[in-house]
Each structure stands twice: as C-alpha cells, then as structure tokens.
C-alpha cells in the first residue's frame, strides 16, 4: 500500500521546509566528504617494498623523496591511495623478505627479488597471489609493456605468481684488445679463436707495451664475464634434448658443465695458462680488482667483459689507462668462434626482478593498478630520466643525460632503478631509442666503441633454457655447485698439462655426487614430461 501524506503533513509550507532541510543535509554531507570530514571515504594504504642501498642524499629519506612524492601525486592522490614505501636493506634483502613474508601482516603489498629460487619457493608454498585475472582486468598497459615472453618467466606450474621486470639489454659480453699493440706488431684484429691465440703469443713474446716482462696477454679474473665467452664458444651444436637435460641452472645462470665441448674449453684455458698467456693469479681475483689494476697499468692485451663496462662514466679504468699509457687504445672485438664459425656467447633472459603480491595482501587490485600506472603515459620515463633540461636533454627524440646536471637534479632520481621495478634498463620509448639512450650514457668520445660493444654482445647469442616449473634439485644444490664450478675452472686451468685428464675425472665425479647427478636426473624427467605434452 502506498503511504499517503496526512493532512497535517500535506501543508505546502511544511513540505517546503522538509524538502529544504533534506537538500541542505545532503549538501552538507557531500561537503564533509569532499573536505575530508568524518564522512569522507578513507584512503586505502598500499605498501611497496623499496631497496635501501645506504645512498640516500641529504634532505631525503628512503621513503620520502622526490620520486616517492611523484608517485603519490600522480598515482596515489587521484586514486585515493596512500602509497607507503617500506625500506629493505639491499645487502640482506632475501633474509629480510623471508621475515616479512613469514609475518603475514607486516609484509608489503608489493615485494620483489632478483632470485628465482626465492620466487619459486614462495609460489610453491602458496604464499603468493595468482595474478592472471587481475592483470587482465586492471593491467592492460602493464601487459602490453611486458609482453607474453617476459610474463612467462613469472609463472609457476602454469599460473602467474609474479610480474617479471622487463630486461631491455639482453646482450652480455664483448671482447677488448689493445689496438696500439696490434698496430705496433702489424697484426690484424683477431676474428677467430686461432687468430686470437696467435695474437696472445705475439703479445707475450714481443711485449709491445714494454712492460718489462709483466705483460698479461689475456686478462682473466674469477668473474664469469672473463671466462664465459671462452667456455661457451667451445660448446658443440646441441639437440633440443641436450639443451634441456644437460644444461644446469645454478642460481639465475645456465652453466655448461655437462655440455659436450666443456672439457675442450678447459683444455684450452689450461694451455693458455701453462704457456703464460693469461693472468697468473686469476683464481684469487674474485672481485676483478686485480684485473682492473693490471688494465690501468697497461699490462693487459686482451680480455672479455660485460659489454661497454669499460666506457661508462663511473668506471675510470679506460681513462686511467690512457693517462698511464698515452696512446693506449682498446678496440671492441668478437674473437672466440665455435665449431660452426659462429661467435657464440650467452645472453640474458628477457626478465629482470620478480615483482610479487603476497597472498596475505588485501590490496592486490591497488598493487596491479600501481604497476599499470607505471607502464602508462610518461610515468616510467619521468621516473627514470627526471626533468628535461635539468637531468637530460632530447637529441633527435632520444634522452641524453646532461653531463653538467646539478647535484640537486641528480639527487632527485638517485634511486630511479629501485622505484621502476617493471623494467631493468632505461626505457626511452622503443627498442631503437632504448639502445641509443643506453649508448648515450657513455662519454661522447667512447660512444662509437660502445655501439660496437653492444653489437658484439647481441651477435650469435645463446638463449637461456627454462622449464615451466622449477627444478627442485637446482634450488637445493645450486649455490654449492656454483662454488664447485668455479673450483673446477681454477683447478683445471692451473693444473699441469699431464695431470689434466685425471684431475678432470676427479672434479667431475665430485660435482656429480654433490648434486649434479640429481639435477641431471630431474631435468631429464622434466624434459620427458614436457615432450609428452607437445
């Protein structure tokens, strides 16, 4: 039954008063909400992990800086979200993250790690939010930016438990040779392994740098950049089954220890060492300090390195070399060749860090919206490059870092890499601009060689091998076996030539019994299972 006005209520004057009162009340409530009064909608809080590297400039804190304010102003405020950055010491990030994940209530809504084993463990234990539907609904820009190939690295048993950052620079290594030594000896730039060996012999025998017997033809340390290009160039062509079953992933890198040709690579290193053609104490040089010092002193004729490392402004090695030895020139070179004549060398996987949302988070939607915001418009660009004409200038549409930027401008974006978690490397807009911007980070006088280094690093690359699920034995034994791998390199390089074969059998037996066989067995079973699904 419809309720009717009583005669008393039907009074026109009274009706006007009642209606006016209702309108005033509604306006008042709306005004309170707008001005943050008691009736205002409470902002949600999104907690985001942020590495603390101990390098925060004066005037800022790790959670209160130019970039954290930019995030709040552009993302937080329009979405009624209070973004709080939770500092985690970079030097102990896995330990700290383990504690936070175990706490449940204290863990941030957005966490990340570079360690694939840590990601796999969290996924296996049910500690992460499945993200497929959330990305489809709230992350269209993020999905487009990353692409399916990169997103696949965040899957565990076919489910999306992480958002992998997109790695822009996939090439790893290039070689460098003293061009002034080659010119003095009238030698060409070596283009094959045999030519390189001839060059190294000439450097030792003729000492073109006049080092007084201190010449180091091939500079080597115990860093992977110094020996991986050589090792992988000896690996023979592989079938798909060999690639999947014989490769051993220890940590985030593929190791060739069981691949055909690995023994030959070690024999070649042994030959170089016993003929005095490489660094004598390389096994003690884990941090490359001795190698860099020898380079600066003008004693090294050839070495391999992370592509372009020699030219970045924060690395003064090349400038110090040229100051010590006027006229010294290092030329990028791609010298190691495999049995097919290719310059085979490993490349990075297309993913960077694993960005995760803990299962305990009540703000998974906001977390995906935040990452999607980062991938939209100019937000990522502004986080990474800063302010035009303060931090950078545009040259043909490519951002070039200002060499005379003020300290204030530099401090504004001091930790841009830790804020921009969806990418590794500076994203300038597309692949062409990305490479140009990467090269432009080096001083102008080195940029031609930097470009050549990048080209070399991307030539004949060997792509990482991955299954759609983790290999448990690699997680269990990986750290210890990675140490044993380096022991193998050192022992078999330095052993007397006539003791090589017996030493090889001994160290490989130890490697296999320490977990190598378990990894081989599990990968073989995983490959068979994968093959049946094709």
Rosetta blueprint (number, residue, H / E / L):
1 X L
2 X L
3 X L
4 X L
5 X L
6 X L
7 X L
8 X L
9 X L
10 X L
11 X L
12 X H
13 X H
14 X H
15 X H
16 X H
17 X H
18 X H
19 X H
20 X H
21 X H
22 X H
23 X H
24 X H
25 X H
26 X H
27 X H
28 X H
29 X H
30 X H
31 X H
32 X H
33 X H
34 X H
35 X L
36 X L
37 X L
38 X L
39 X L
40 X L
41 X L
42 X L
43 X L
44 X E
45 X E
46 X E
47 X E
48 X E
49 X E
50 X E
51 X E
52 X E
53 X L
54 X L
55 X L
56 X L
57 X L
58 X L
59 X L
60 X L
61 X E
62 X L
63 X L
64 X E
65 X L
66 X H
67 X H
68 X H
69 X H
70 X H
71 X H
72 X H
73 X H
74 X H
75 X H
76 X H
77 X L
78 X L
79 X L
80 X L
81 X E
82 X E
83 X E
84 X E
85 X E
86 X E
87 X E
88 X E
89 X E
90 X H
91 X H
92 X H
93 X H
94 X H
95 X H
96 X H
97 X H
98 X H
99 X H
100 X H
101 X H
102 X H
103 X H
104 X L
105 X L
106 X L
107 X L
108 X L
109 X L
110 X E
111 X E
112 X E
113 X E
114 X L
115 X L
116 X H
117 X H
118 X H
119 X H
120 X H
121 X H
122 X H
123 X H
124 X H
125 X L
126 X L
127 X L
128 X E
129 X L
130 X L
131 X L
132 X H
133 X H
134 X H
135 X H
136 X H
137 X H
138 X H
139 X L
140 X H
141 X H
142 X H
143 X H
144 X H
145 X H
146 X H
147 X H
148 X H
149 X H
150 X H
151 X H
152 X H
153 X H
154 X H
155 X E
156 X E
157 X L
158 X L
159 X E
160 X E
161 X L
162 X L
163 X E
164 X E
165 X E
166 X E
167 X E
168 X L
169 X L
170 X L
171 X E
172 X L
173 X E
174 X E
175 X E
176 X E
177 X E
178 X E
179 X H
180 X H
181 X H
182 X H
183 X H
184 X H
185 X H
186 X L
187 X L
188 X L
189 X L
190 X L
191 X L
192 X L
193 X H
194 X H
195 X H
196 X H
197 X H
198 X H
199 X H
200 X H
201 X H
202 X H
203 X H
204 X H
205 X H
206 X H
207 X L
208 X L
209 X L
210 X L
211 X L
212 X L
213 X L
214 X L
215 X L
216 X E
217 X E
218 X E
219 X L
220 X L
221 X L
222 X L
223 X L
224 X H
225 X H
226 X H
227 X H
228 X H
229 X H
230 X H
231 X H
232 X H
233 X H
234 X L
235 X L
236 X L
237 X L
238 X L
239 X L
240 X H
241 X H
242 X H
243 X H
244 X H
245 X H
246 X H
247 X L
248 X E
249 X E
250 X E
251 X L
252 X L
253 X E
254 X E
255 X E
256 X L
257 X L
258 X L
259 X L
260 X L
261 X L
262 X H
263 X H
264 X H
265 X H
266 X H
267 X H
268 X H
269 X H
270 X H
271 X H
272 X H
273 X H
274 X H
275 X L
276 X L
277 X L
278 X E
279 X L
280 X L
281 X L
282 X H
283 X H
284 X H
285 X L
286 X L
287 X L
288 X L
289 X H
290 X H
291 X H
292 X H
293 X H
294 X H
295 X H
296 X H
297 X L
298 X L
299 X L
300 X E
301 X E
302 X E
303 X E
304 X E
305 X E
306 X E
307 X L
308 X L
309 X H
310 X H
311 X H
312 X E
313 X L
314 X L
315 X L
316 X L
317 X H
318 X H
319 X H
320 X H
321 X H
322 X H
323 X H
324 X H
325 X L
326 X L
327 X L
328 X L
329 X L
330 X E
331 X E
332 X E
333 X E
334 X L
335 X L
336 X L
337 X L
338 X L
339 X L
340 X L
341 X L
342 X L
343 X L
344 X L
345 X E
346 X E
347 X E
348 X L
349 X L
350 X L
351 X E
352 X E
353 X E
354 X E
355 X E
356 X E
357 X L
358 X E
359 X L
360 X L
361 X L
362 X L
363 X L
364 X H
365 X H
366 X H
367 X H
368 X H
369 X H
370 X H
371 X H
372 X H
373 X H
374 X H
375 X L
376 X L
377 X L
378 X L
379 X H
380 X H
381 X H
382 X H
383 X H
384 X H
385 X H
386 X L
387 X L
388 X E
389 X L
390 X L
391 X L
392 X E
393 X E
394 X E
395 X E
396 X L
397 X L
398 X E
399 X E
400 X E
401 X E
402 X L
403 X L
404 X L
405 X L
406 X L
407 X H
408 X H
409 X H
410 X H
411 X H
412 X H
413 X L
414 X L
415 X L
416 X H
417 X H
418 X H
419 X H
420 X L
421 X L
422 X L
423 X E
424 X E
425 X L
426 X L
427 X L
428 X L
429 X L
430 X L
431 X H
432 X H
433 X H
434 X H
435 X H
436 X H
437 X H
438 X H
439 X H
440 X L
441 X L
442 X E
443 X L
444 X H
445 X H
446 X H
447 X H
448 X H
449 X H
450 X H
451 X H
452 X H
453 X H
454 X H
455 X H
456 X H
457 X H
458 X L
459 X L
460 X L
461 X E
462 X E
463 X L
464 X L
465 X L
466 X L
467 X L
468 X L
469 X L
470 X L
471 X L
472 X H
473 X H
474 X H
475 X H
476 X H
477 X H
478 X H
479 X H
480 X H
481 X H
482 X H
483 X H
484 X H
485 X H
486 X H
487 X H
488 X H
489 X H
490 X H
491 X H
492 X H
493 X H
494 X H
495 X L
496 X L
497 X H
498 X H
499 X H
500 X H
501 X H
502 X H
503 X H
504 X H
505 X H
506 X H
507 X H
508 X H
509 X H
510 X H
511 X H
512 X H
513 X H
514 X H
515 X H
516 X H
517 X H
518 X H
519 X H
520 X H
521 X H
522 X H
523 X H
524 X H
525 X H
526 X H
527 X H
528 X H
529 X H
530 X H
531 X H
532 X H
533 X H
534 X L
